[in-house]
Amino acid sequence: MIRLRSAKVALIRSGVQSVIFEGLRPLISQQASGSGWP
């Protein structure tokens, strides 16, 4: 059960990270082009 719970938490965490990343990508790309990031 503990392993299943940790797997579920990891899945949720990765989903949240992907959503946040997709949401922040435009802002990051704007800042990157403005501040000279690669």
C-alpha positions in Angstrom: 0.0 0.0 0.0 2.8 2.4 0.9 4.5 1.8 -2.4 1.2 2.4 -4.3 0.6 5.6 -2.4 4.2 6.9 -3.1 3.7 6.0 -6.8 0.4 8.0 -6.8 2.1 10.9 -5.1 4.9 10.8 -7.7 2.4 10.7 -10.5 0.5 13.7 -9.2 3.7 15.5 -8.6 4.9 14.9 -12.1 1.5 16.0 -13.5 1.6 19.2 -11.5 5.1 19.9 -12.6 4.2 19.4 -16.2 1.2 21.7 -15.9 3.3 24.4 -14.2 6.0 24.0 -16.8 3.6 24.3 -19.6 2.1 27.4 -18.0 5.4 29.0 -17.4 7.1 28.1 -20.7 5.8 31.3 -22.5 7.0 33.5 -19.6 10.4 31.7 -19.4 10.8 32.0 -23.2 10.1 35.7 -23.1 12.5 36.3 -20.2 15.1 34.0 -21.9 14.9 36.0 -25.2 15.1 39.3 -23.2 17.9 38.4 -20.8 20.1 36.4 -23.3 19.5 32.9 -22.0 20.3 30.0 -24.3 
